[in-house]
Amino acid sequence: MNCISPAETGSSTDLYAHAIGSGFASLLGFRVVDWGLGRVDLELDIGPQHLNRGGSVHGGVLATLIDVACALAGLYSSDPGRVRKAITLSLNSNFTGQAASGTLRARGRVRAGGRSIFFAATEITDGEGRPIAHGEAVNRYRKGSEETPGDSDEHHE
């Protein structure tokens, strides 16, 4: 469960800014809108920089969104000062629709895992709730990012 709700801070972007960091996901414009143990919801406002030559969101953007959502689903900590990290070992992506404008939502969920490895799945939908892509990832916690007793108080989906 989240320690602080976005309503209490006025902005989910500020509350979860540490989750995205300052790297590639930030450059693409990803933002975390909800995050808890075993789950994460990300959003992306589609801009011209996200489009392929055909005018729809580039598959690389969608694959990156799947990768980030799968990883973050397994990295929540109830301690806001603890930043957990993981390495993607395997990534599978499937493209089932197209979008050219609006906001995409990626919903990542942990499916199973142990002390050092976790499996997660993500579905991406457009602003109307239509499926655009889905995928799965296998991630390994980076040293020091494994679960601690406070991180496992809730059930993974």
CORTAQUI-V402871 format. One record per residue. RES is the residue in one small letter. PHI is phi in whole degrees, 0 to 359 (999 if undefined). Layout:
res=RES phi=PHI
res=RES phi=PHI
//
This chain:
res=m phi=999
res=n phi=287
res=c phi=287
res=i phi=228
res=s phi=274
res=p phi=303
res=a phi=297
res=e phi=288
res=t phi=259
res=g phi=88
res=s phi=205
res=s phi=290
res=t phi=300
res=d phi=292
res=l phi=298
res=y phi=249
res=a phi=304
res=h phi=295
res=a phi=291
res=i phi=279
res=g phi=74
res=s phi=244
res=g phi=269
res=f phi=301
res=a phi=298
res=s phi=292
res=l phi=301
res=l phi=286
res=g phi=98
res=f phi=293
res=r phi=219
res=v phi=273
res=v phi=252
res=d phi=203
res=w phi=208
res=g phi=205
res=l phi=299
res=g phi=78
res=r phi=205
res=v phi=204
res=d phi=238
res=l phi=246
res=e phi=228
res=l phi=218
res=d phi=277
res=i phi=290
res=g phi=234
res=p phi=300
res=q phi=290
res=h phi=266
res=l phi=267
res=n phi=270
res=r phi=296
res=g phi=276
res=g phi=93
res=s phi=243
res=v phi=302
res=h phi=296
res=g phi=301
res=g phi=294
res=v phi=293
res=l phi=294
res=a phi=296
res=t phi=293
res=l phi=297
res=i phi=297
res=d phi=301
res=v phi=293
res=a phi=295
res=c phi=298
res=a phi=295
res=l phi=297
res=a phi=302
res=g phi=261
res=l phi=245
res=y phi=296
res=s phi=227
res=s phi=288
res=d phi=263
res=p phi=301
res=g phi=276
res=r phi=260
res=v phi=262
res=r phi=265
res=k phi=226
res=a phi=216
res=i phi=245
res=t phi=282
res=l phi=265
res=s phi=208
res=l phi=221
res=n phi=235
res=s phi=229
res=n phi=229
res=f phi=255
res=t phi=241
res=g phi=197
res=q phi=227
res=a phi=215
res=a phi=236
res=s phi=203
res=g phi=92
res=t phi=239
res=l phi=264
res=r phi=237
res=a phi=247
res=r phi=248
res=g phi=260
res=r phi=221
res=v phi=286
res=r phi=258
res=a phi=193
res=g phi=173
res=g phi=226
res=r phi=292
res=s phi=236
res=i phi=235
res=f phi=221
res=f phi=246
res=a phi=221
res=a phi=229
res=t phi=224
res=e phi=240
res=i phi=251
res=t phi=235
res=d phi=273
res=g phi=297
res=e phi=264
res=g phi=85
res=r phi=283
res=p phi=292
res=i phi=248
res=a phi=198
res=h phi=209
res=g phi=191
res=e phi=226
res=a phi=218
res=v phi=248
res=n phi=235
res=r phi=244
res=y phi=297
res=r phi=285
res=k phi=309
res=g phi=91
res=s phi=256
res=e phi=298
res=e phi=295
res=t phi=242
res=p phi=309
res=g phi=289
res=d phi=276
res=s phi=246
res=d phi=285
res=e phi=248
res=h phi=272
res=h phi=280
res=e phi=283
//
